[in-house]
Amino acid sequence: MTTTAPAPQVNPESAPAGASESLGSRLLRAVLTQRIVLLAVLIVLVVGVDFVLSAGGYMTAEYNFDYMATVLIDAVPLAMLALAELIVIVSGRGGIDLSIGAIVSLTGMVFGFAYGEWGWPFWAGLLLAAAVGAFLGWINGFLVARLGFPALIATLATYYAFKSLAVVINDQQPISTESIQGLDSMTRSVELPLIGQFIPNIPLGVFTFLVPTVIAVWLFLARGTYGRRIYSIGTNDVAARYSGINVAGTRMRAYVLAGLIAGLVSVYVTGEFFSARPDAGTSGNGMALPAITIAVLGGVAITGGIGRVAGVVLATLLITWLNAGILLSFEGNDGTQYQLLALGVVLIVAALLNGMANRRYGGAR
């Protein structure tokens, strides 16, 4: 006769607690190891706090969905340049482009001459700006990939060169002809068909500049052979070379693509400023450092080989809506002084969370 061992007894009171801990552990792991999840959580927190402060009367104006949609006008150039930095940084070997803002200034002046003074059609001026931006990116790529200059030094040198050319090309004067001033239509807010009556109006540049750039960069990096090559050289260019990849050519094209995107941004900011300005990408803190910061915040590893388009887009939204809330929290222009502080704090928090993920789970993505 055989005997059956009694089934193990389960304490019904302890099971739910264990399940709850397991769920909490999984959520914590997702926040620490998945940059997309972390950024989504931070966006919800930032927007939630701003809504509460606005409802409590602690802001100088109402923070609502209409305001959040309006400030996306500033997210367009930031996101596009951060995507340009994503391509360059992913290429590895200390890849970075400090000249990206100066490229915006110089190509913007070229576009201003072509469209505003020479009477070129808009599409021709746009193509010229993109081509000039790509050429300036080619110069960066040649110095870094072909001649072996450190990217930090090479792009710092070209930053000064491009910046000075943008200033002297028109004797330090902006180009603000009637045709240039008419480009403000690119940045106006529009109502979406079918669902526009239910959601706030969105700046037109989001659809004409940002969305096509996001799709193109995503296709290049996630669905194309070039993306596989650039991630390979960013991870280990020696192994990539032995596998038959043209490392120098692949890295050089990363800078060319970054310059091309900067050329497109110059057209957008020309419409945003109602003029082609020689300091469009370099005034104040410039466009390069915020773009690099957003790219890193979005999960792009400064060592190369790691980075996702979705992370950069979410990081841009986080910083844009955070800055928008800060502006409404102070009288006058005082809020602008705290935006850089907030950007630094958010970046430090992300770095600390990365460190926690590395120690506890062996890395973040």
C-alpha positions as a LaTeX table, in Angstrom:
\begin{tabular}{lrrr}
\hline
Residue & $x$ (\AA) & $y$ (\AA) & $z$ (\AA) \\
\hline
Met1 & 0.00 & 0.00 & 0.00 \\
Thr2 & 1.34 & 3.42 & $-0.96$ \\
Thr3 & 0.93 & 6.52 & 1.05 \\
Thr4 & 0.54 & 10.01 & $-0.32$ \\
Ala5 & 2.53 & 12.77 & 1.22 \\
Pro6 & 0.41 & 15.53 & 2.62 \\
Ala7 & 0.24 & 18.67 & 0.48 \\
Pro8 & 2.26 & 21.57 & 1.81 \\
Gln9 & 0.24 & 24.02 & 3.81 \\
Val10 & 0.06 & 27.60 & 2.59 \\
Asn11 & $-0.56$ & 30.35 & 5.04 \\
Pro12 & $-3.31$ & 32.41 & 3.39 \\
Glu13 & $-2.32$ & 35.50 & 5.33 \\
Ser14 & 1.28 & 35.45 & 4.15 \\
Ala15 & 0.58 & 34.84 & 0.44 \\
Pro16 & $-0.88$ & 38.25 & $-0.36$ \\
Ala17 & 1.99 & 39.98 & 1.40 \\
Gly18 & 4.52 & 38.03 & $-0.65$ \\
Ala19 & 2.66 & 38.81 & $-3.86$ \\
Ser20 & 2.55 & 42.48 & $-2.91$ \\
Glu21 & 6.29 & 42.57 & $-2.23$ \\
Ser22 & 6.96 & 40.83 & $-5.51$ \\
Leu23 & 4.90 & 43.40 & $-7.40$ \\
Gly24 & 6.61 & 46.26 & $-5.61$ \\
Ser25 & 9.99 & 44.75 & $-6.36$ \\
Arg26 & 9.12 & 44.42 & $-10.03$ \\
Leu27 & 7.97 & 48.03 & $-10.19$ \\
Leu28 & 11.13 & 49.23 & $-8.50$ \\
Arg29 & 13.23 & 47.16 & $-10.88$ \\
Ala30 & 11.39 & 48.61 & $-13.87$ \\
Val31 & 11.93 & 52.18 & $-12.66$ \\
Leu32 & 15.62 & 51.62 & $-11.95$ \\
Thr33 & 16.52 & 49.57 & $-14.99$ \\
Gln34 & 14.17 & 50.88 & $-17.70$ \\
Arg35 & 14.89 & 54.53 & $-18.54$ \\
Ile36 & 11.59 & 54.79 & $-20.43$ \\
Val37 & 9.65 & 53.81 & $-17.30$ \\
Leu38 & 11.66 & 56.20 & $-15.12$ \\
Leu39 & 11.07 & 59.12 & $-17.47$ \\
Ala40 & 7.36 & 58.36 & $-17.72$ \\
Val41 & 7.10 & 58.31 & $-13.91$ \\
Leu42 & 9.01 & 61.59 & $-13.63$ \\
Ile43 & 6.78 & 63.25 & $-16.24$ \\
Val44 & 3.67 & 62.21 & $-14.31$ \\
Leu45 & 5.17 & 63.51 & $-11.06$ \\
Val46 & 6.29 & 66.84 & $-12.53$ \\
Val47 & 3.01 & 67.52 & $-14.31$ \\
Gly48 & 1.02 & 66.42 & $-11.26$ \\
Val49 & 2.93 & 68.74 & $-8.93$ \\
Asp50 & 2.56 & 71.64 & $-11.36$ \\
Phe51 & $-1.19$ & 71.09 & $-11.61$ \\
Val52 & $-1.48$ & 71.04 & $-7.82$ \\
Leu53 & 0.56 & 74.22 & $-7.43$ \\
Ser54 & $-1.47$ & 75.91 & $-10.15$ \\
Ala55 & $-4.76$ & 74.90 & $-8.55$ \\
Gly56 & $-3.50$ & 76.24 & $-5.22$ \\
Gly57 & $-2.72$ & 79.64 & $-6.69$ \\
Tyr58 & 1.04 & 79.32 & $-6.29$ \\
Met59 & 1.78 & 80.14 & $-9.94$ \\
Thr60 & 1.66 & 83.43 & $-11.79$ \\
Ala61 & $-0.63$ & 81.91 & $-14.45$ \\
Glu62 & $-2.64$ & 78.75 & $-14.93$ \\
Tyr63 & $-0.71$ & 75.58 & $-15.70$ \\
Asn64 & $-3.08$ & 73.49 & $-17.83$ \\
Phe65 & $-3.12$ & 71.28 & $-20.90$ \\
Asp66 & $-3.37$ & 74.25 & $-23.26$ \\
Tyr67 & $-0.21$ & 75.71 & $-21.73$ \\
Met68 & 1.55 & 72.35 & $-21.93$ \\
Ala69 & 0.70 & 72.13 & $-25.62$ \\
Thr70 & 1.82 & 75.68 & $-26.33$ \\
Val71 & 5.29 & 75.23 & $-24.82$ \\
Leu72 & 5.95 & 72.31 & $-27.17$ \\
Ile73 & 7.12 & 75.00 & $-29.57$ \\
Asp74 & 10.37 & 74.98 & $-27.57$ \\
Ala75 & 10.54 & 71.19 & $-27.47$ \\
Val76 & 10.90 & 70.89 & $-31.26$ \\
Pro77 & 14.48 & 72.21 & $-31.64$ \\
Leu78 & 15.59 & 70.67 & $-28.33$ \\
Ala79 & 14.36 & 67.20 & $-29.26$ \\
Met80 & 15.77 & 67.36 & $-32.78$ \\
Leu81 & 19.23 & 68.42 & $-31.59$ \\
Ala82 & 19.13 & 65.81 & $-28.81$ \\
Leu83 & 18.43 & 63.19 & $-31.49$ \\
Ala84 & 21.41 & 64.52 & $-33.42$ \\
Glu85 & 23.56 & 64.11 & $-30.30$ \\
Leu86 & 22.11 & 60.62 & $-29.83$ \\
Ile87 & 23.49 & 59.57 & $-33.21$ \\
Val88 & 26.91 & 61.06 & $-32.52$ \\
Ile89 & 27.28 & 59.80 & $-28.95$ \\
Val90 & 26.13 & 56.28 & $-29.85$ \\
Ser91 & 28.98 & 56.11 & $-32.39$ \\
Gly92 & 31.40 & 55.78 & $-29.48$ \\
Arg93 & 35.01 & 56.79 & $-28.88$ \\
Gly94 & 33.92 & 59.82 & $-26.87$ \\
Gly95 & 31.59 & 60.96 & $-29.61$ \\
Ile96 & 30.03 & 64.35 & $-28.92$ \\
Asp97 & 29.20 & 67.46 & $-30.95$ \\
Leu98 & 29.73 & 70.76 & $-29.14$ \\
Ser99 & 29.37 & 72.67 & $-32.43$ \\
Ile100 & 25.74 & 71.73 & $-33.03$ \\
Gly101 & 24.43 & 75.10 & $-31.84$ \\
Ala102 & 26.94 & 77.00 & $-33.97$ \\
Ile103 & 25.85 & 74.93 & $-36.97$ \\
Val104 & 22.29 & 76.09 & $-36.30$ \\
Ser105 & 23.46 & 79.71 & $-36.28$ \\
Leu106 & 25.53 & 79.46 & $-39.47$ \\
Thr107 & 23.05 & 77.43 & $-41.50$ \\
Gly108 & 20.27 & 79.74 & $-40.32$ \\
Met109 & 22.13 & 82.71 & $-41.79$ \\
Val110 & 22.65 & 80.81 & $-45.05$ \\
Phe111 & 18.93 & 80.04 & $-45.16$ \\
Gly112 & 18.19 & 83.70 & $-44.38$ \\
Phe113 & 20.23 & 84.82 & $-47.38$ \\
Ala114 & 18.72 & 82.23 & $-49.71$ \\
Tyr115 & 15.06 & 82.62 & $-48.76$ \\
Gly116 & 14.99 & 86.12 & $-47.32$ \\
Glu117 & 17.31 & 88.07 & $-49.66$ \\
Trp118 & 17.94 & 86.00 & $-52.77$ \\
Gly119 & 14.29 & 85.09 & $-53.26$ \\
Trp120 & 14.75 & 81.31 & $-53.35$ \\
Pro121 & 11.64 & 79.13 & $-52.85$ \\
Phe122 & 11.20 & 77.88 & $-49.31$ \\
Trp123 & 11.88 & 74.25 & $-50.22$ \\
Ala124 & 15.12 & 75.23 & $-51.97$ \\
Gly125 & 16.27 & 77.24 & $-48.96$ \\
Leu126 & 15.38 & 74.33 & $-46.70$ \\
Leu127 & 17.42 & 71.90 & $-48.80$ \\
Leu128 & 20.33 & 74.34 & $-48.87$ \\
Ala129 & 20.28 & 74.68 & $-45.07$ \\
Ala130 & 20.21 & 70.89 & $-44.70$ \\
Ala131 & 23.05 & 70.48 & $-47.21$ \\
Val132 & 25.22 & 73.14 & $-45.54$ \\
Gly133 & 24.52 & 71.58 & $-42.14$ \\
Ala134 & 25.53 & 68.17 & $-43.50$ \\
Phe135 & 28.74 & 69.64 & $-44.92$ \\
Leu136 & 29.63 & 71.25 & $-41.59$ \\
Gly137 & 28.92 & 67.91 & $-39.94$ \\
Trp138 & 31.19 & 66.29 & $-42.53$ \\
Ile139 & 34.00 & 68.59 & $-41.39$ \\
Asn140 & 33.47 & 67.40 & $-37.81$ \\
Gly141 & 33.35 & 63.78 & $-38.95$ \\
Phe142 & 36.51 & 64.15 & $-41.01$ \\
Leu143 & 38.41 & 65.59 & $-38.05$ \\
Val144 & 37.16 & 62.92 & $-35.64$ \\
Ala145 & 36.83 & 59.78 & $-37.75$ \\
Arg146 & 39.50 & 60.27 & $-40.40$ \\
Leu147 & 42.17 & 62.33 & $-38.65$ \\
Gly148 & 41.59 & 60.85 & $-35.20$ \\
Phe149 & 41.07 & 64.11 & $-33.32$ \\
Pro150 & 39.26 & 63.75 & $-29.97$ \\
Ala151 & 35.62 & 64.69 & $-30.57$ \\
Leu152 & 35.58 & 67.10 & $-27.64$ \\
Ile153 & 38.52 & 69.11 & $-29.01$ \\
Ala154 & 37.51 & 68.89 & $-32.67$ \\
Thr155 & 33.92 & 70.04 & $-32.19$ \\
Leu156 & 34.96 & 72.73 & $-29.71$ \\
Ala157 & 37.30 & 74.13 & $-32.37$ \\
Thr158 & 34.62 & 74.03 & $-35.05$ \\
Tyr159 & 32.15 & 75.57 & $-32.60$ \\
Tyr160 & 34.31 & 78.68 & $-32.44$ \\
Ala161 & 34.89 & 78.65 & $-36.20$ \\
Phe162 & 31.22 & 78.22 & $-37.17$ \\
Lys163 & 30.09 & 80.71 & $-34.53$ \\
Ser164 & 32.44 & 83.40 & $-35.79$ \\
Leu165 & 31.43 & 82.79 & $-39.42$ \\
Ala166 & 27.76 & 83.17 & $-38.48$ \\
Val167 & 28.54 & 86.52 & $-36.86$ \\
Val168 & 30.70 & 88.02 & $-39.63$ \\
Ile169 & 28.76 & 86.67 & $-42.61$ \\
Asn170 & 26.28 & 89.56 & $-42.35$ \\
Asp171 & 28.27 & 91.99 & $-40.21$ \\
Gln172 & 26.61 & 90.77 & $-36.98$ \\
Gln173 & 23.16 & 91.73 & $-38.28$ \\
Pro174 & 20.14 & 89.42 & $-38.39$ \\
Ile175 & 18.19 & 88.91 & $-41.59$ \\
Ser176 & 14.60 & 89.91 & $-41.00$ \\
Thr177 & 12.99 & 90.53 & $-44.37$ \\
Glu178 & 9.25 & 90.35 & $-44.94$ \\
Ser179 & 9.44 & 86.81 & $-46.32$ \\
Ile180 & 11.43 & 85.65 & $-43.25$ \\
Gln181 & 8.89 & 87.22 & $-40.90$ \\
Gly182 & 6.15 & 85.34 & $-42.73$ \\
Leu183 & 7.64 & 82.04 & $-41.55$ \\
Asp184 & 5.97 & 82.46 & $-38.16$ \\
Ser185 & 3.21 & 80.26 & $-39.58$ \\
Met186 & 5.55 & 77.28 & $-39.08$ \\
Thr187 & 5.32 & 77.67 & $-35.33$ \\
Arg188 & 1.67 & 78.54 & $-34.89$ \\
Ser189 & $-0.64$ & 76.14 & $-33.06$ \\
Val190 & $-3.13$ & 74.22 & $-35.18$ \\
Glu191 & $-6.24$ & 72.19 & $-34.47$ \\
Leu192 & $-5.95$ & 68.54 & $-35.40$ \\
Pro193 & $-8.64$ & 67.13 & $-37.70$ \\
Leu194 & $-11.36$ & 64.93 & $-36.18$ \\
Ile195 & $-10.01$ & 65.05 & $-32.61$ \\
Gly196 & $-8.91$ & 68.68 & $-32.49$ \\
Gln197 & $-11.98$ & 69.84 & $-30.59$ \\
Phe198 & $-11.21$ & 67.46 & $-27.75$ \\
Ile199 & $-7.50$ & 68.25 & $-27.27$ \\
Pro200 & $-5.43$ & 71.47 & $-27.18$ \\
Asn201 & $-4.00$ & 72.92 & $-30.36$ \\
Ile202 & $-0.48$ & 71.68 & $-31.11$ \\
Pro203 & 2.35 & 73.77 & $-32.64$ \\
Leu204 & 2.61 & 72.98 & $-36.35$ \\
Gly205 & 6.36 & 72.39 & $-36.09$ \\
Val206 & 5.72 & 69.27 & $-34.04$ \\
Phe207 & 4.21 & 67.63 & $-37.12$ \\
Thr208 & 6.29 & 69.24 & $-39.87$ \\
Phe209 & 9.73 & 69.05 & $-38.23$ \\
Leu210 & 9.84 & 66.95 & $-35.06$ \\
Val211 & 7.70 & 63.93 & $-35.95$ \\
Pro212 & 9.41 & 63.33 & $-39.34$ \\
Thr213 & 12.82 & 63.62 & $-37.67$ \\
Val214 & 11.86 & 61.19 & $-34.90$ \\
Ile215 & 10.56 & 58.66 & $-37.43$ \\
Ala216 & 13.60 & 59.02 & $-39.69$ \\
Val217 & 16.13 & 58.64 & $-36.84$ \\
Trp218 & 14.20 & 55.67 & $-35.43$ \\
Leu219 & 14.18 & 53.97 & $-38.84$ \\
Phe220 & 17.91 & 54.64 & $-39.27$ \\
Leu221 & 18.87 & 53.31 & $-35.86$ \\
Ala222 & 16.32 & 50.60 & $-35.11$ \\
Arg223 & 15.38 & 49.24 & $-38.51$ \\
Gly224 & 18.29 & 49.90 & $-40.84$ \\
Thr225 & 21.66 & 48.28 & $-41.36$ \\
Tyr226 & 23.33 & 51.58 & $-40.54$ \\
Gly227 & 21.82 & 51.43 & $-37.08$ \\
Arg228 & 23.31 & 48.00 & $-36.45$ \\
Arg229 & 26.70 & 49.22 & $-37.62$ \\
Ile230 & 26.71 & 52.37 & $-35.52$ \\
Tyr231 & 25.70 & 50.51 & $-32.36$ \\
Ser232 & 28.42 & 47.97 & $-33.11$ \\
Ile233 & 31.20 & 50.52 & $-33.45$ \\
Gly234 & 29.93 & 52.35 & $-30.40$ \\
Thr235 & 30.08 & 49.18 & $-28.32$ \\
Asn236 & 33.41 & 47.88 & $-29.61$ \\
Asp237 & 34.90 & 49.40 & $-32.72$ \\
Val238 & 37.80 & 46.94 & $-32.78$ \\
Ala239 & 35.44 & 43.98 & $-32.97$ \\
Ala240 & 33.31 & 45.87 & $-35.50$ \\
Arg241 & 36.36 & 46.43 & $-37.69$ \\
Tyr242 & 37.23 & 42.74 & $-37.60$ \\
Ser243 & 33.66 & 41.93 & $-38.60$ \\
Gly244 & 34.07 & 43.97 & $-41.77$ \\
Ile245 & 32.41 & 47.25 & $-40.76$ \\
Asn246 & 33.89 & 50.48 & $-42.10$ \\
Val247 & 34.33 & 52.07 & $-38.67$ \\
Ala248 & 35.65 & 55.45 & $-39.83$ \\
Gly249 & 33.00 & 55.83 & $-42.52$ \\
Thr250 & 30.17 & 54.84 & $-40.18$ \\
Arg251 & 31.31 & 57.24 & $-37.48$ \\
Met252 & 31.81 & 60.02 & $-40.01$ \\
Arg253 & 28.26 & 59.64 & $-41.30$ \\
Ala254 & 26.98 & 60.07 & $-37.74$ \\
Tyr255 & 28.37 & 63.62 & $-37.68$ \\
Val256 & 27.01 & 64.30 & $-41.16$ \\
Leu257 & 23.51 & 63.25 & $-40.05$ \\
Ala258 & 23.81 & 65.40 & $-36.92$ \\
Gly259 & 24.76 & 68.41 & $-39.04$ \\
Leu260 & 21.87 & 67.77 & $-41.42$ \\
Ile261 & 19.41 & 67.75 & $-38.51$ \\
Ala262 & 20.95 & 70.98 & $-37.18$ \\
Gly263 & 20.40 & 72.54 & $-40.61$ \\
Leu264 & 16.71 & 71.67 & $-40.43$ \\
Val265 & 16.52 & 73.09 & $-36.91$ \\
Ser266 & 17.95 & 76.38 & $-38.18$ \\
Val267 & 14.98 & 76.79 & $-40.51$ \\
Tyr268 & 12.55 & 76.15 & $-37.66$ \\
Val269 & 14.18 & 78.61 & $-35.26$ \\
Thr270 & 14.32 & 81.22 & $-38.03$ \\
Gly271 & 10.53 & 81.04 & $-38.15$ \\
Glu272 & 10.34 & 80.99 & $-34.35$ \\
Phe273 & 12.49 & 84.14 & $-34.00$ \\
Phe274 & 10.97 & 85.91 & $-37.06$ \\
Ser275 & 14.53 & 86.39 & $-38.32$ \\
Ala276 & 17.74 & 84.59 & $-39.19$ \\
Arg277 & 19.93 & 85.43 & $-36.20$ \\
Pro278 & 23.71 & 84.96 & $-36.10$ \\
Asp279 & 23.40 & 83.82 & $-32.47$ \\
Ala280 & 20.31 & 81.63 & $-32.89$ \\
Gly281 & 22.03 & 78.50 & $-31.59$ \\
Thr282 & 24.70 & 80.03 & $-29.38$ \\
Ser283 & 23.05 & 82.82 & $-27.39$ \\
Gly284 & 22.80 & 82.36 & $-23.63$ \\
Asn285 & 23.76 & 78.82 & $-22.73$ \\
Gly286 & 23.53 & 77.76 & $-26.37$ \\
Met287 & 21.69 & 74.77 & $-27.78$ \\
Ala288 & 24.47 & 72.19 & $-27.63$ \\
Leu289 & 24.72 & 71.62 & $-23.88$ \\
Pro290 & 20.95 & 71.30 & $-23.30$ \\
Ala291 & 20.75 & 68.87 & $-26.24$ \\
Ile292 & 23.59 & 66.76 & $-24.84$ \\
Thr293 & 22.05 & 66.83 & $-21.38$ \\
Ile294 & 18.66 & 65.72 & $-22.68$ \\
Ala295 & 20.29 & 62.91 & $-24.67$ \\
Val296 & 22.12 & 61.64 & $-21.59$ \\
Leu297 & 19.00 & 62.02 & $-19.45$ \\
Gly298 & 17.14 & 60.00 & $-22.09$ \\
Gly299 & 19.43 & 57.04 & $-21.50$ \\
Val300 & 22.18 & 57.60 & $-24.07$ \\
Ala301 & 25.39 & 56.18 & $-22.62$ \\
Ile302 & 28.19 & 58.72 & $-22.94$ \\
Thr303 & 30.57 & 55.82 & $-23.60$ \\
Gly304 & 28.64 & 54.93 & $-26.77$ \\
Gly305 & 26.68 & 51.97 & $-28.06$ \\
Ile306 & 23.53 & 52.57 & $-25.98$ \\
Gly307 & 20.64 & 54.93 & $-26.66$ \\
Arg308 & 17.01 & 54.93 & $-27.75$ \\
Val309 & 14.91 & 57.48 & $-29.62$ \\
Ala310 & 11.96 & 57.06 & $-27.26$ \\
Gly311 & 14.12 & 57.94 & $-24.25$ \\
Val312 & 15.30 & 61.17 & $-25.88$ \\
Val313 & 11.72 & 62.21 & $-26.76$ \\
Leu314 & 10.46 & 61.54 & $-23.24$ \\
Ala315 & 13.43 & 63.37 & $-21.71$ \\
Thr316 & 12.62 & 66.38 & $-23.90$ \\
Leu317 & 9.00 & 66.40 & $-22.74$ \\
Leu318 & 10.12 & 66.11 & $-19.12$ \\
Ile319 & 12.50 & 69.07 & $-19.35$ \\
Thr320 & 10.10 & 71.17 & $-21.44$ \\
Trp321 & 7.19 & 70.79 & $-19.04$ \\
Leu322 & 9.45 & 71.12 & $-16.00$ \\
Asn323 & 10.86 & 74.40 & $-17.32$ \\
Ala324 & 7.36 & 75.59 & $-18.19$ \\
Gly325 & 6.25 & 75.05 & $-14.59$ \\
Ile326 & 9.34 & 76.80 & $-13.22$ \\
Leu327 & 8.67 & 79.88 & $-15.37$ \\
Leu328 & 5.19 & 80.21 & $-13.87$ \\
Ser329 & 6.48 & 79.74 & $-10.32$ \\
Phe330 & 8.47 & 82.99 & $-10.24$ \\
Glu331 & 7.79 & 86.61 & $-11.07$ \\
Gly332 & 9.40 & 88.11 & $-14.16$ \\
Asn333 & 12.44 & 86.35 & $-15.56$ \\
Asp334 & 13.60 & 84.89 & $-12.26$ \\
Gly335 & 12.37 & 81.45 & $-13.32$ \\
Thr336 & 14.96 & 81.19 & $-16.08$ \\
Gln337 & 17.71 & 81.23 & $-13.45$ \\
Tyr338 & 16.28 & 78.12 & $-11.83$ \\
Gln339 & 15.76 & 76.13 & $-15.02$ \\
Leu340 & 19.44 & 75.20 & $-15.27$ \\
Leu341 & 19.42 & 74.23 & $-11.60$ \\
Ala342 & 16.42 & 71.98 & $-12.16$ \\
Leu343 & 18.06 & 70.44 & $-15.23$ \\
Gly344 & 21.18 & 69.67 & $-13.21$ \\
Val345 & 19.18 & 68.18 & $-10.34$ \\
Val346 & 17.19 & 65.93 & $-12.68$ \\
Leu347 & 20.39 & 64.76 & $-14.36$ \\
Ile348 & 22.02 & 64.00 & $-10.99$ \\
Val349 & 18.94 & 62.06 & $-9.86$ \\
Ala350 & 19.04 & 60.02 & $-13.07$ \\
Ala351 & 22.75 & 59.33 & $-12.55$ \\
Leu352 & 22.14 & 58.22 & $-8.95$ \\
Leu353 & 19.36 & 55.90 & $-10.06$ \\
Asn354 & 21.69 & 54.49 & $-12.70$ \\
Gly355 & 24.23 & 53.80 & $-9.97$ \\
Met356 & 21.60 & 52.05 & $-7.87$ \\
Ala357 & 20.57 & 49.94 & $-10.85$ \\
Asn358 & 24.17 & 48.96 & $-11.55$ \\
Arg359 & 24.74 & 47.87 & $-7.95$ \\
Arg360 & 21.43 & 46.10 & $-7.48$ \\
Tyr361 & 20.50 & 44.70 & $-10.89$ \\
Gly362 & 23.67 & 44.90 & $-12.92$ \\
Gly363 & 22.79 & 47.79 & $-15.21$ \\
Ala364 & 20.05 & 49.98 & $-16.67$ \\
Arg365 & 18.68 & 50.24 & $-20.18$ \\
\hline
\end{tabular}
